[in-house]
Amino acid sequence: MAENKNNTEKVKNKERASGVWSVINKEISFTREWRGHRFTDKEVKDLLDGKDITIDGIVSQKDNSKYGVVGHLANLEYNGVKFVGFDMTGFAGNSNGEKKEKVSGVWVVTGEEITFTRVWNGHRFSDEEVSSLLNGDTIEIENLVSKNNTIYSAKGKLTEQEYNGHPFVGFEKEETVPDSWSGHTFTDEEKMILEAGGEVEITDAVSNRTGNSFSCSVSYGEKDDGKKGIIANFG
């Protein structure tokens, strides 16, 4: 309880900006600082007007490298508390306008020389990680920072991808069981069951559309769209 109280006090003590948010046409207030960046008056105005802004010079906690992000105000939730805050929607390269750092080597998957971006979600791959990726291995990255400033880890490997019609090789996060689904937070045991292909009964799910509670069994696997995710069974 004391720790939660201290965290609440820290949030309260952060500088806030206020104004009418055009998205809902209501007065709101939000934290004026995001990952060490203090929003300028113009950025505050643009955010309140519902616009995307670009922030340069964000410093990675891992290796002190700098990068830029794009984002806007959005309805967010942290530890069950809903609020309006800055929502990062993507990366914008680093602050000095240089191209993103690349690294090259022979990828054993194809036996050909490839080049890929060395930084992923603020993490710069070490020489050892680069070697593992080129060998086709799956690596785990720790101490990543999510959009709502929570710490998480991710597993992934190099894969052939495509963006705007341009094929490339890059790091791709491995799909895993999410921490929560429809308001239910999975325990470590439940996540293990789902990862193993089993089903879990949940009774505290909440519909995003109606807000009503419901019960069902869920599994984890490939959905109709071809992507992995939670599959609900109401039978």
C-alpha positions in Angstrom: 0.0 0.0 0.0 2.8 2.4 0.9 4.5 1.8 -2.5 1.2 2.5 -4.4 0.7 5.6 -2.3 4.2 6.8 -3.2 3.6 6.1 -6.9 0.4 8.1 -6.7 2.1 11.0 -5.1 4.8 11.0 -7.8 2.2 11.2 -10.5 0.4 14.0 -8.7 3.6 16.0 -8.4 4.4 15.9 -12.1 3.7 19.1 -14.1 0.5 18.9 -16.0 -1.0 20.7 -19.0 -4.7 21.5 -19.4 -7.1 22.5 -22.1 -10.0 21.4 -24.3 -9.2 18.2 -26.1 -10.8 18.5 -29.5 -11.3 14.7 -29.7 -14.0 14.8 -27.0 -14.5 18.6 -26.8 -14.0 18.6 -23.1 -11.5 20.1 -20.6 -8.7 17.6 -19.7 -5.3 17.6 -18.0 -2.4 15.4 -18.8 1.2 15.0 -17.7 3.4 17.5 -19.5 6.5 15.3 -19.5 7.1 12.1 -21.3 10.4 10.1 -20.9 12.3 13.2 -20.0 10.8 15.4 -22.7 8.7 18.4 -21.6 6.1 19.3 -24.2 6.4 22.9 -25.5 3.5 25.2 -25.6 3.1 24.5 -29.4 3.2 20.7 -28.7 0.6 21.0 -26.0 -1.7 22.9 -28.4 -1.1 20.4 -31.2 -1.9 17.5 -28.8 -5.1 19.2 -27.6 -6.0 19.7 -31.3 -5.8 16.0 -31.8 -2.6 16.1 -33.9 0.4 13.8 -34.0 3.6 15.3 -32.9 7.2 14.2 -33.3 9.6 14.2 -30.3 13.3 14.0 -31.0 16.2 13.3 -28.7 14.6 10.7 -26.4 17.4 8.9 -24.6 17.4 5.1 -24.4 17.8 3.8 -20.9 19.7 0.8 -22.2 22.7 2.5 -24.0 22.0 6.2 -23.9 21.4 6.3 -27.7 18.9 8.9 -29.0 15.9 8.3 -31.1 12.7 10.1 -32.1 9.0 9.1 -31.7 5.6 10.0 -33.1 2.4 10.1 -31.0 -0.7 11.9 -29.9 -3.1 12.1 -26.9 -5.2 9.0 -26.3 -7.3 7.4 -23.6 -4.9 5.1 -21.7 -5.1 2.7 -18.7 -2.5 1.8 -16.2 -3.0 -0.6 -13.2 -6.8 -0.2 -13.7 -6.7 3.6 -13.7 -7.9 5.3 -16.9 -6.4 8.6 -18.0 -5.5 10.7 -21.0 -1.8 10.9 -21.9 0.7 10.8 -24.7 0.5 7.6 -26.7 3.6 6.7 -28.8 2.5 5.3 -32.2 5.9 4.8 -33.8 9.5 5.8 -34.2 10.8 8.7 -36.2 14.5 8.0 -36.5 17.1 9.7 -34.3 17.2 13.3 -33.3 20.0 14.5 -35.6 18.2 13.4 -38.8 20.8 10.7 -39.6 19.6 7.4 -41.0 19.0 4.7 -38.4 22.1 2.6 -37.6 22.4 -0.5 -39.7 24.4 -3.7 -39.3 25.4 -6.2 -42.0 26.4 -9.9 -42.1 25.6 -13.2 -43.7 22.2 -14.5 -42.6 22.4 -18.3 -42.3 18.7 -18.6 -43.2 19.4 -17.6 -46.8 23.2 -17.8 -46.9 23.3 -14.2 -48.2 24.7 -10.9 -47.0 21.9 -8.8 -45.5 21.6 -5.4 -43.7 19.1 -4.7 -41.0 18.3 -1.9 -38.5 20.4 -2.3 -35.3 17.9 -0.5 -33.0 14.5 -2.0 -32.2 12.1 -0.2 -29.8 14.9 1.8 -28.3 17.1 -1.3 -27.8 20.5 -1.4 -29.7 21.6 -5.0 -30.4 24.9 -5.9 -28.9 27.6 -7.5 -31.1 26.7 -10.9 -29.5 23.0 -10.4 -30.2 23.8 -9.4 -33.8 25.8 -12.6 -34.2 22.9 -14.7 -32.8 20.4 -13.0 -35.0 22.5 -13.7 -38.1 22.7 -17.3 -37.0 18.9 -17.5 -37.1 18.6 -17.7 -33.3 15.7 -16.3 -31.2 17.0 -13.8 -28.7 15.3 -12.2 -25.6 15.5 -8.4 -25.0 14.9 -7.2 -21.4 14.1 -3.9 -19.9 12.0 -2.5 -22.8 9.7 0.4 -22.0 6.1 0.2 -23.3 3.8 3.0 -24.4 2.5 3.3 -20.8 6.0 3.3 -19.3 5.9 -0.3 -18.0 8.9 -2.5 -18.3 8.7 -5.7 -20.4 10.8 -8.2 -22.3 10.4 -9.6 -25.8 11.6 -12.6 -27.7 12.2 -12.5 -31.5 14.4 -13.1 -34.4 15.2 -11.9 -37.9 12.5 -12.5 -40.5 11.7 -11.5 -44.0 9.1 -8.7 -43.9 7.5 -6.1 -46.1 6.6 -2.4 -45.6 4.7 -0.3 -48.2 5.6 -2.9 -50.8 9.3 -2.9 -50.0 10.7 -6.3 -48.7 13.4 -6.2 -46.0 14.9 -8.3 -43.2 14.4 -7.1 -39.7 13.8 -8.1 -36.1 10.3 -9.4 -35.5 8.8 -10.0 -32.0 7.7 -13.5 -31.3 4.0 -13.7 -30.5 3.3 -14.7 -26.9 0.3 -15.0 -24.6 -0.7 -11.4 -23.5 -0.7 -10.4 -19.9 -4.4 -9.7 -20.0 -7.5 -10.1 -22.1 -10.9 -8.3 -21.8 -10.1 -7.1 -18.3 -8.8 -10.4 -17.0 -5.1 -10.6 -16.0 -3.6 -14.0 -16.5 -1.6 -15.6 -13.7 1.8 -17.2 -14.5 0.1 -20.6 -14.2 -2.6 -19.6 -16.7 -0.1 -18.3 -19.2 1.8 -21.6 -19.0 -1.4 -23.5 -19.6 -2.2 -21.3 -22.6 1.3 -21.5 -24.0 1.0 -25.3 -23.8 -2.2 -25.3 -25.8 -4.6 -25.8 -23.0 -7.8 -23.9 -22.0 -8.4 -21.5 -19.1 -11.7 -20.7 -17.5 -12.2 -17.0 -16.7 -15.2 -15.4 -14.9 -14.2 -11.8 -14.7 -14.0 -10.8 -18.4 -15.5 -7.5 -19.4 -16.9 -6.7 -22.8 -15.2 -3.7 -24.5 -18.4 -3.0 -26.4 -21.1 -3.1 -23.7 -19.0 -3.0 -20.4 -20.9 -6.1 -19.2 -19.1 -8.9 -17.3 -19.1 -12.4 -18.8 -17.5 -15.9 -18.4 -15.9 -18.1 -20.9 -13.0 -20.5 -21.6 -10.1 -19.2 -23.6 -7.2 -20.8 -25.5 -4.2 -19.3 -27.4 -3.6 -20.0 -31.0 -4.0 -18.8 -34.6 -7.2 -16.8 -35.2 -9.2 -16.3 -38.4 -6.9 -13.5 -39.5 -3.8 -15.7 -39.4 -2.4 -14.0 -36.3 -1.9 -15.6 -32.9 -4.1 -14.4 -30.1 -6.6 -15.3 -27.4 -9.6 -17.4 -28.7 -12.8 -17.3 -26.7 -15.0 -20.3 -26.4 -18.6 -19.8 -25.2 -19.8 -23.3 -25.7 
